[in-house]
Amino acid sequence: MYIPPGGISQEVNMQRTKTAQEKILHRYQIAKGHLAKVIKMIESDEYCLDIVHQSIAVQAALKEADRKILENHLKTCTANDIKKGKGDAAVEEIMNVLKKM
């Protein structure tokens, strides 16, 4: 089944509440801060394992942001698509994303 870019839901941008948007953005800002620290540590020739620890923090922050986006998507876009009879396509879309995680 073909899933177009942007997904099967027609109301993609309208389904994130302000609270969800703020939480997601906050997580990405945390990741950005950790990444800036990694870059600075490399430039300063800091201890390798300290850099790896900071890099792990970047990855954890990104994963948490992804989880928050996915949770919001399931509660809004996917739930709406299932109600509209597009359940199989919605599940396939989610499964394709999970394969990449």
Secondary structure, DSSP 4 states (H G I P E B T S, - for coil): ----TT-S-S-GGGS--HHHHHHHHHHHHHHHHHHHHHHHHHHTT--HHHHHHHHHHHHHHHHHHHHHHHHHHIIIIIHHHHHTT-HHHHHHHHHHHHHH-
